Amino acid sequence: MRSKKLERFKTSGSGKLLELGIPLPTTLDGMVYRFSPNPDAHLRHLLLGQRAEGFLFRPSLLAG
C-alpha cells in the first residue's frame, strides 16, 4: 500500500519500512512549539527560535 501524502516526508527505507522526517509545527515567525519534559516545570510551553536582535545576553542569568 502506498501513501502519496506520507511519501513526501520519506527520508529512507523501502518496502513496508519507512523512515519519516516530519517537520515540527511552527508559528508564522518560524519559531517552533515545544513542551518541557519536566511535568513540574513552571512554564511547560516553550517557543524556540532565533534570538531577537538587540537582545542583551547576561552570563549571570545562566544556571550554574
N, C-alpha and C positions, 0 to 999 in steps of 0.2 A: 504494500500500500504506500503510495506517495502522497506527500502533502506539500503543495507548492508554497503555502504560507510558511511552513517550518523550514523549508529548504533555503530560504533567503538568509536564515540565521545559522546555517550549517558551517562549522569550522573544520570538521574532519569526520571520518567514519564512512562506512559503506554498508550496504545491505540493510539489516534491521537495526544496526547500532549507529546512532548519530550522536555527534557532539555538537551542541548548540552554543552560540555566543550571543545571548540576548542582551541588548543594551539596557542599562539601568534607566528608570524613569527620571526625566529632568524637568526643570522649570523652564520658562521662556528665556531666562537669563543664562541657561546652560548649567545650572547648579544641580547636584544630584541629591535626591532624598535618601536618607539612611536612618535607621533606628539603632540606638545604643544597645549592645548585647547585655548590658547590665540592667536587670529589671528594677533595681533600686536607684538608678540614676535620676537626678532631679529633672534634667532635660533629656528625654529619650529621643526626640525627633531632631535630627541634625540635617543641615543643608551644607553640603561640601562643594567647594568650587574654588575658583581663583581668588586670591587675596585682593581686596578692593584697593584701588590706587589711593595713595595718601595715607594709608594705614600705618601708624607708628608702632613698630614692634618693640616691646619692653621685655628683656630677658627675665626680669623679676616676676613676670606672670607665669613662667613655666613651673610646673610642679617638680620639685626636685628632691 
